[in-house]
Amino acid sequence: MLKIKNVIAIIIIAVYIFSIAVVQGQEQGPGGAPTSEKGAQGAKAAAGGGGRRTVDFDNLIKTLQDAKNKKPAKFEELQKLLYIKPFTTEEYDANLTMGLGIIGNTTLNRNDNIKIYAYLENPNPIEIRRAEYLFLEALEPGEKSFRQVNSVPQIIQVNEYEDSGNNVNSTTRIFPELTSFSYLKRPGQVLLRFKASDGVYELYSENKTLNITNNPPNLSGFMIDAPSRPRYNDPIAYVANVTDVDGDMVNITLHVLNGEEKNATLLVKAGDKAVFKANEYGFFTKDDAGKNFTYYYTYDDGVDANKTERLAGPNLRKSVTLSVAKPLVVPEDENQYWWQNYNFSVNMKNMEEGIARVSVSLFTDTEAHPWKIVDTKDVDVGQEMNPVYFNVKPFDVLDVGKNFSFKIKYSEFDQDQKDFVQMISPKAINQKLLKYDIASLPIALNLFAILSIAILLGIFFERRFYR
């Protein structure tokens, strides 16, 4: 390293002197007279003793590059002519005491943090010491030769030693480039050493052996997030918990099987959940309706790979498409009182082959009770259009005088790819609060009962407490 620096410096100085001589020669004619106005001005400036010249380093570097590329033999000859051997003396001792130290365990995981440092003792006095350039090298699992870890060397200058007594001059340098072995794709034994060079001599430290291990990732908590009887186009998600002690990113592939196999892959951070949404990956089509599927995962952290056992699910129900028409509500009495029964109905048929078991629910919507579920029933729907009825009392006194809507929801999709039909009643609920008129037998009987109870309670308390 020092040789190269010396050579480059000398070449630059030589080319600089040569370029000045060339420029001066161009500016002077025969007898040293200036050949141009610019040359005359330069001569005047020189005669006055105040002349200055700036160096164009871009041209200087270009000149060197051109010489190296176009005339390599001449360039090498110039190097030899200008080379000066590094200064040395007979007293110089090149035998340095060297050691490689590690702060941390020698058996460690790929992601464990470590500090690696070099220790040097230099027996030479400061007057004849040389700068030392330190290079960390590693022999990694599966490799046949050491590689240099730090592209920029650690440099120890001649004055950067401490006298620890008995004329022992020592120093340390940390290698910041290597703080863990997370980059390794193969755990195993790693040999470390460092090289020290002063430009003439090169020395190597003893090897340091490290055992690098890896904690494999793990998947758990397998589940399928879907309705109890999912259709092929229902939202279906495969979910698994991802753990990795080392905190590695985990590459996970889901394999869905039913005769043929479909795959999808995610890169998941340790501690997160892996979620594969079937609709996003096109796992299921209409042709898969009524089929039972299985699945498993393969996963790795870039080092260790594993796979799960085969798991069951989902079991898709048969494809059903309903034809739905004529939602209707008929009150028991045309006055539409709140206490009456109301008949809700909708016509349905199955547009596919066979009988479909369909869950049908009725909802009513009023200002006091928004979208209240009223009733649910399971019905068998065939290929003939038949009505589904709900004869219910859906309202109470709080709904008096209000408009209402109703919705009939079903567990399969209809011809419009919807799972409900909705309608607004053309007539509001009657404003009458009481079911009976005041001058009626039921009201008279209620009043008589209340008065009788009051009289009996009065007689009881009078005889019991005021005798």
C-alpha positions in Angstrom: 0.0 0.0 0.0 2.8 2.4 1.0 4.8 1.5 -2.2 1.8 2.4 -4.4 1.2 5.7 -2.7 4.9 6.7 -3.0 4.9 5.8 -6.7 1.7 7.7 -7.5 2.9 10.8 -5.7 6.2 10.8 -7.5 4.5 10.3 -10.9 2.1 13.2 -10.3 5.1 15.5 -9.4 7.0 14.4 -12.4 4.1 15.0 -14.8 3.4 18.3 -13.1 7.0 19.5 -13.7 6.9 18.2 -17.3 3.6 20.0 -18.0 5.1 23.3 -16.7 8.1 22.9 -18.9 5.9 22.2 -22.0 3.7 25.3 -21.3 6.8 27.5 -20.9 8.2 26.2 -24.1 5.0 26.9 -26.0 4.8 30.5 -24.7 8.4 31.4 -25.8 9.8 31.7 -29.3 13.4 31.6 -30.5 15.7 33.3 -28.0 13.1 33.1 -25.3 11.0 35.9 -26.7 7.2 35.6 -26.1 5.3 34.4 -29.1 2.0 35.9 -28.2 0.3 38.6 -26.3 -0.5 36.1 -23.6 3.2 35.0 -23.6 4.3 38.6 -23.3 2.0 39.2 -20.4 3.4 36.1 -18.7 6.9 37.3 -19.2 6.1 40.6 -17.7 4.5 39.0 -14.8 7.6 36.8 -14.3 9.9 39.8 -14.6 7.9 41.5 -11.9 8.4 38.6 -9.5 4.7 38.1 -8.9 3.8 35.4 -11.4 1.5 32.5 -10.4 0.4 29.3 -12.2 -2.6 27.0 -11.3 -2.5 23.3 -12.1 -5.4 21.6 -13.9 -5.6 18.3 -12.0 -8.3 16.9 -14.4 -5.9 17.2 -17.3 -3.0 15.8 -15.2 -5.1 12.7 -14.2 -6.2 12.3 -17.8 -2.6 12.5 -19.0 -1.6 9.7 -16.6 -4.6 7.5 -17.6 -3.8 8.0 -21.3 -0.2 7.1 -20.8 -1.1 3.9 -18.9 -3.7 2.8 -21.5 -1.8 3.8 -24.7 1.8 3.3 -23.7 1.8 0.8 -20.8 5.5 -0.1 -21.4 6.6 3.5 -21.1 4.3 4.0 -18.1 6.0 1.0 -16.3 9.4 2.3 -17.2 8.5 5.7 -15.7 7.4 3.9 -12.5 10.7 2.1 -12.2 12.7 5.3 -12.8 10.8 7.2 -10.1 10.4 4.4 -7.5 12.1 5.0 -4.2 12.4 2.1 -1.8 10.8 2.7 1.7 13.2 4.0 4.2 14.4 1.3 6.6 17.2 0.7 9.0 19.0 -2.3 10.4 17.5 -1.6 13.8 13.9 -1.9 12.4 12.1 -4.9 14.0 9.3 -6.3 11.8 8.2 -8.9 14.3 5.1 -7.5 15.8 3.2 -9.2 18.6 -0.3 -9.7 17.2 -3.6 -11.1 18.5 -7.2 -11.1 17.4 -9.8 -10.6 20.2 -13.5 -11.1 20.4 -16.0 -9.5 22.8 -18.8 -12.2 23.0 -19.1 -15.9 22.9 -17.1 -18.1 20.4 -20.3 -20.2 19.9 -23.0 -17.8 18.8 -26.1 -17.5 16.8 -26.1 -15.8 13.4 -27.8 -12.7 14.8 -25.9 -12.4 18.0 -23.8 -9.2 18.3 -20.1 -9.4 18.6 -17.1 -7.0 18.6 -13.8 -8.1 16.9 -10.6 -6.2 17.6 -6.9 -6.4 16.8 -4.1 -6.1 19.4 -0.6 -5.1 18.3 2.7 -4.6 20.2 5.3 -2.7 18.3 8.9 -3.0 19.7 10.3 -0.1 17.5 10.8 3.4 18.8 8.6 6.1 17.3 11.5 7.4 15.1 11.6 4.3 13.0 8.1 3.0 13.3 5.8 2.7 10.2 2.1 3.0 9.8 0.4 -0.4 10.0 -2.6 -1.3 7.8 -4.9 -3.9 9.2 -7.1 -6.2 7.2 -9.7 -8.6 8.7 -10.1 -11.9 6.9 -12.7 -14.7 7.3 -12.9 -18.3 6.1 -16.6 -19.1 6.1 -18.5 -22.4 6.0 -18.2 -24.1 2.5 -15.4 -21.7 1.3 -11.9 -22.7 0.4 -10.1 -19.4 1.0 -10.1 -16.4 3.2 -12.0 -13.3 2.1 -11.1 -9.7 3.1 -13.9 -8.4 5.3 -13.0 -4.7 5.4 -12.6 -2.9 2.1 -11.0 0.1 3.9 -8.1 -0.9 6.2 -7.8 0.1 9.8 -4.7 2.3 10.0 -2.4 2.6 13.1 -0.2 5.7 12.9 3.3 5.7 14.4 2.2 7.8 17.4 -1.0 5.8 18.2 0.6 3.4 20.7 0.5 3.4 24.4 3.5 2.6 26.6 2.3 -0.1 28.9 5.6 -0.5 30.7 8.8 -2.4 30.0 9.1 -0.6 26.7 6.0 -2.4 25.4 4.1 -0.2 23.0 0.6 -1.5 22.3 -2.7 -0.5 20.7 -6.0 -2.0 19.7 -8.3 -1.5 16.7 -12.0 -2.6 16.4 -13.2 -3.9 13.0 -16.7 -2.2 12.7 -17.5 -4.0 9.5 -18.3 -7.3 11.2 -20.8 -7.1 14.1 -22.8 -10.3 13.4 -23.0 -13.2 11.0 -26.6 -12.7 9.9 -25.5 -12.7 6.3 -24.4 -16.3 6.4 -26.6 -18.7 4.5 -24.9 -21.7 6.0 -24.1 -22.1 9.7 -20.9 -23.8 10.8 -17.3 -23.0 11.7 -15.8 -19.6 10.8 -12.1 -18.8 11.0 -11.0 -15.2 11.5 -7.6 -13.6 11.3 -6.1 -10.2 10.5 -3.2 -9.1 8.3 -0.9 -6.3 9.3 1.1 -4.5 6.5 3.6 -1.7 6.8 4.2 -1.4 3.1 7.2 -3.8 3.1 6.4 -6.6 5.5 3.1 -8.5 5.9 2.2 -10.5 9.1 -0.8 -12.6 10.0 -2.3 -13.2 13.4 -3.3 -16.6 14.6 -6.7 -17.9 13.5 -9.7 -17.4 15.8 -12.4 -20.1 15.5 -16.1 -19.3 15.9 -19.0 -21.7 15.8 -22.0 -20.1 14.2 -25.5 -21.7 14.7 -29.0 -20.9 13.5 -32.4 -21.2 15.2 -34.9 -22.5 12.7 -38.3 -20.7 12.3 -41.6 -22.2 13.4 -45.2 -22.0 12.3 -48.2 -22.6 14.7 -51.8 -21.7 15.4 -53.1 -22.9 12.0 -56.6 -21.8 11.2 -58.9 -21.0 8.3 -60.9 -17.8 8.8 -64.1 -18.4 6.8 -67.9 -18.9 7.3 -68.9 -22.3 8.7 -70.1 -23.5 5.3 -68.1 -21.3 2.8 -68.9 -20.9 -0.8 -66.1 -20.9 -3.3 -66.2 -17.1 -3.6 -66.7 -16.3 0.1 -63.8 -14.6 2.0 -61.5 -17.4 3.0 -58.2 -16.7 4.7 -55.4 -19.2 5.8 -53.8 -17.9 9.0 -50.6 -19.1 10.8 -48.4 -17.6 13.6 -44.8 -17.0 12.6 -41.9 -17.2 15.2 -38.2 -17.1 14.8 -35.9 -16.7 17.8 -33.3 -14.9 15.6 -35.9 -12.4 14.3 -35.3 -13.5 10.7 -37.7 -12.8 7.9 -39.5 -16.1 7.1 -40.3 -17.2 3.5 -43.7 -19.0 3.7 -45.4 -20.9 0.9 -49.0 -22.2 1.2 -49.9 -25.3 -0.8 -53.6 -25.9 -1.4 -54.5 -29.3 -2.8 -57.4 -31.1 -4.4 -56.0 -33.3 -7.1 -54.0 -30.3 -8.5 -51.9 -28.0 -6.3 -52.1 -24.2 -6.1 -49.3 -22.2 -4.3 -48.8 -18.7 -3.0 -45.8 -17.3 -1.2 -45.3 -14.5 1.4 -42.3 -13.0 3.2 -43.3 -12.5 6.8 -41.5 -10.9 9.7 -41.0 -13.1 12.8 -43.8 -12.4 15.3 -46.4 -11.5 12.7 -49.2 -13.6 11.3 -49.1 -15.1 7.8 -52.4 -14.4 6.1 -53.2 -15.9 2.7 -56.6 -14.6 1.3 -58.0 -17.1 -1.1 -59.7 -14.5 -3.3 -56.5 -12.6 -3.8 -54.7 -15.7 -5.2 -57.5 -17.2 -7.1 -57.4 -20.5 -5.2 -61.1 -21.4 -5.9 -63.4 -21.1 -8.8 -67.0 -22.1 -9.4 -65.9 -25.5 -10.6 -64.5 -26.2 -7.0 -68.0 -25.9 -5.4 -68.8 -28.9 -3.4 -65.1 -30.1 -3.1 -63.0 -30.7 0.0 -59.5 -29.3 0.2 -56.4 -29.9 2.2 -53.3 -27.7 2.6 -49.8 -27.5 4.1 -47.0 -24.9 4.5 -43.3 -24.9 3.6 -41.1 -22.3 5.2 -37.5 -21.2 5.7 -35.4 -18.4 7.0 -32.8 -18.6 4.3 -30.8 -21.2 6.2 -33.2 -23.9 7.6 -36.2 -25.2 5.8 -39.2 -27.1 7.1 -42.8 -28.0 6.3 -46.0 -28.7 8.2 -48.2 -31.8 8.1 -51.2 -31.8 5.7 -54.2 -30.1 7.2 -57.9 -30.3 6.3 -60.0 -27.5 4.9 -61.9 -25.8 3.5 -64.9 -27.9 2.6 -66.8 -25.9 0.0 -70.5 -26.2 -0.3 -72.2 -26.8 -3.6 -72.8 -24.0 -5.9 -76.3 -22.4 -5.6 -77.7 -19.5 -7.5 -81.2 -18.3 -6.4 -83.8 -16.6 -8.4 -85.5 -14.2 -6.0 -88.6 -12.1 -6.8 -91.6 -10.3 -5.4 -90.7 -9.2 -1.8 -94.0 -8.3 -0.2 -95.6 -7.3 3.1 -99.3 -7.7 3.9 -100.7 -6.5 7.3 -103.3 -8.5 9.1 -105.6 -5.4 9.0 -105.5 -2.7 6.4 -105.3 -0.1 9.1 -101.8 -1.3 9.8 -101.7 -1.1 13.6 -98.5 -1.8 15.5 -100.0 -4.7 17.5 -101.1 -6.7 14.4 -99.4 -9.6 12.6 -97.8 -8.8 9.3 -97.2 -11.3 6.5 -93.8 -10.9 4.8 -92.9 -13.1 1.8 -90.5 -13.5 -1.1 -90.5 -16.0 -4.0 -87.4 -18.2 -4.5 -86.1 -21.0 -6.7 -82.8 -22.7 -7.3 -81.3 -22.1 -10.7 -78.8 -24.9 -10.2 -79.6 -28.6 -10.2 -80.9 -30.3 -7.1 -82.4 -29.0 -3.8 -80.6 -26.2 -1.9 -80.9 -25.8 1.9 -81.1 -22.0 2.4 -81.1 -20.0 5.6 -83.6 -17.0 5.2 -83.8 -14.2 7.7 -86.2 -11.3 8.1 -85.1 -7.8 9.3 -87.3 -4.7 9.9 -86.1 -1.2 10.1 -87.9 1.6 12.1 -86.6 4.8 13.8 -86.9 3.2 17.2 -85.5 -0.2 16.1 -83.1 0.0 13.2 -82.6 -3.3 11.3 -83.9 -5.6 14.0 -83.8 -9.3 13.2 -87.3 -10.7 13.5 -87.1 -14.3 12.5 -84.9 -16.9 10.7 -85.8 -20.2 9.1 -84.1 -22.8 6.9 -86.0 -23.8 3.8 -85.4 -26.2 1.0 -85.4 -24.4 -2.4 -86.0 -26.4 -5.5 -86.2 -25.6 -9.2 -89.8 -24.3 -9.0 -90.6 -20.8 -7.8 -92.2 -20.9 -4.3 -92.9 -18.3 -1.7 -91.1 -18.2 1.7 -93.5 -16.7 4.4 -92.9 -14.9 7.7 -96.1 -14.3 9.7 -94.9 -12.2 12.7 -95.5 -9.3 15.0 -92.4 -7.1 14.4 -93.5 -3.8 15.9 -94.2 -2.2 19.3 -95.8 1.0 20.6 -92.6 2.9 20.0 -93.0 2.4 16.2 -96.4 4.2 16.1 -96.8 6.6 13.2 -93.5 5.7 11.6 -92.6 4.4 8.2 -90.7 1.1 8.0 -88.6 -0.9 5.7 -87.9 -4.6 5.6 -85.1 -6.8 4.3 -85.1 -10.5 3.6 -81.5 -12.0 3.7 -80.5 -15.4 2.4 -77.4 -17.6 2.7 -76.9 -18.0 -1.1 -76.4 -15.4 -3.8 -79.2 -14.5 -6.1 -79.3 -13.7 -9.8 -77.9 -10.3 -9.1 -75.0 -11.6 -7.0 -76.7 -10.2 -3.9 -77.7 -12.1 -0.7 -80.7 -9.9 0.3 -83.7 -8.2 -1.1 -85.1 -5.0 0.5 -88.3 -2.9 0.3 -89.9 0.2 1.8 -93.5 -0.1 3.0 -95.7 2.4 1.1 -97.7 3.1 4.2 -96.7 4.1 7.7 -97.8 2.3 10.9 -101.1 3.6 12.3 -100.8 6.3 15.0 -103.3 4.6 17.3 -101.6 3.8 20.6 -104.3 1.6 22.3 -105.6 -1.6 20.9 -109.1 -1.0 22.5 -111.4 2.1 22.7 -111.9 3.6 26.2 -115.6 2.8 26.1 -115.2 -0.9 25.5 -115.6 -4.0 27.6 -111.9 -4.9 27.9 -111.1 -1.4 29.2 -114.1 -1.5 31.6 -112.9 -4.9 32.9 -109.3 -3.6 33.4 -110.6 -0.6 35.3 -112.8 -2.7 37.5 -109.9 -5.1 38.3 -107.6 -2.2 39.2 -110.3 -0.6 41.5 -111.1 -3.9 43.1 -107.5 -4.6 44.0 -107.1 -1.1 45.4 -110.2 -1.5 47.7 -109.1 -4.9 48.9 -105.6 -3.6 49.8 -107.2 -0.6 51.6 -109.4 -2.9 53.8 -106.4 -5.1 54.5 -104.1 -2.3 55.7 -106.9 -0.7 57.8 -107.8 -3.9 59.7 -104.2 -4.9 60.1 -102.6 -1.7 61.4 -105.4 0.5 62.7 -107.6 -1.8 64.9 
